[in-house]
Amino acid sequence: MRPSRPLALVALLLAAPAFATEAPLPEDRHFRVFLDDREVGDHRFAFAREGDAVSVHSVADFRVRIAFVTVYRYEHEARERWVDGCLVGLESTTNDNGTEHRVEASWHDGVFSVDTNRGQRSEQTDCPWTFAYWDPAIREREELFNAQTGDRSDVSFEALGERTLEIGGETRTTRAWQLDAEKLDIVLHYS
């Protein structure tokens, strides 16, 4: 059973992206994930510099429970490499409620090559991106690659304005954005 309502991701910190070689790395990110008003898990991002690349290690764990029974489980781990604002490498594994996914991808000379447990493909792209919630520039993208499946998705963003949320026992004001993609309906909140 996949949740049919939009997920809300809440970022407690938001800083400039870390793509430029001279730019400082951002602090690690921790997104709390909610289905309606109920927290169902989290998505964490850790950053490191590897020469001219920035590596991003992400781990997501969501569990939807009804009466103490888990009816939906999502576990995802990805390692991404970014150079000059473009995704150049990706390795991920995902368990989406019992369905296993594996992705390995690389970008070189304008060609994004993707190898998944469903097959291989290559496509031309100027600068691939994943669903990099941690970078506010994501809102300028019109297509993103799904790190879970390797599929390309057309996306759009709509500013929803300021919202007030209760986070960790504190009331915080956030800026909300609606992210629409082919099979995703996500509201992002940035403080």
Salt bridges, closest charged atoms under 4 A:
ASP36 OD2 - ARG5 NH1 2.84
GLU39 OE1 - ARG32 NH2 2.87
ASP42 OD2 - HIS30 NE2 3.34
ASP42 OD2 - ARG44 NE 3.21
GLU50 OE1 - ARG81 NE 3.35
ASP61 OD1 - ARG63 NE 3.68
ASP61 OD1 - ARG73 NE 3.51
GLU75 OE2 - ARG73 NH2 2.59
GLU77 OE2 - HIS57 NE2 2.64
GLU77 OE2 - ARG79 NH2 3.83
ASP96 OD2 - ARG2 NH2 2.61
ASP109 OD2 - HIS108 NE2 3.10
ASP115 OD1 - ARG102 NH2 3.72
GLU123 OE1 - ARG121 NE 3.10
GLU123 OE2 - ARG152 NE 3.39
GLU143 OE1 - ARG152 NH1 3.31
ASP151 OD1 - ARG118 NH2 2.66
ASP154 OD1 - ARG152 NH1 2.94
GLU162 OE2 - ARG175 NH2 3.48
GLU170 OE1 - ARG172 NH2 3.75
